[in-house]
Amino acid sequence: MSTKAPSPIAGRPSFDLDAAWDLHPRVEIRPERFGALLYSFDTRRLSFLRSRELLAVVQQLGGSASAREACAAAGVGEAELPTYRAALARLAETQMITAREG
């Protein structure tokens, strides 16, 4: 019998909170009362950030050594990290954020 643990999101790899991430260079942020709109000029995809807290995390990514550090800088607590990890994973999957090289 296998004891392999299922991935956090079925069929998707786990998002690495300890890696460095950036907003994709071809994505623009438009802050809104509910959070923000992200628009990719490459994919022409529009994404909604449904909270100002998630917007703060995304804005912190470029100046942080890791996504975990960006979350902490935006005031995200340990108990909230799974929710933010899932949101960031979706943004990475849709190419709104990218892993930072080097």
PETA-V392509 format. One record per backbone hydrogen bond with DSSP energy under -0.5 kcal/mol. NH is the residue of the N-H (numbers start at 0). CO is the residue of the C=O. If there is no record, write none. Layout:
BEGIN
((NH	CO) (NH	CO))
END
This chain:
BEGIN
((8	11) (9	7) (11	8) (16	14) (18	15) (21	97) (23	95) (26	23) (27	38) (29	36) (31	34) (34	31) (35	48) (36	29) (37	46) (38	27) (39	44) (40	25) (40	38) (43	39) (46	37) (48	35) (49	47) (54	50) (55	51) (56	52) (57	53) (58	54) (59	55) (60	56) (60	57) (62	59) (63	60) (66	16) (66	18) (67	16) (69	65) (70	66) (71	67) (72	68) (73	69) (74	71) (75	70) (79	76) (80	76) (80	77) (82	79) (83	79) (84	80) (85	81) (86	82) (87	83) (88	84) (89	85) (90	86) (91	87) (92	88) (93	89) (94	91) (95	90) (96	90) (97	21) (99	19))
END
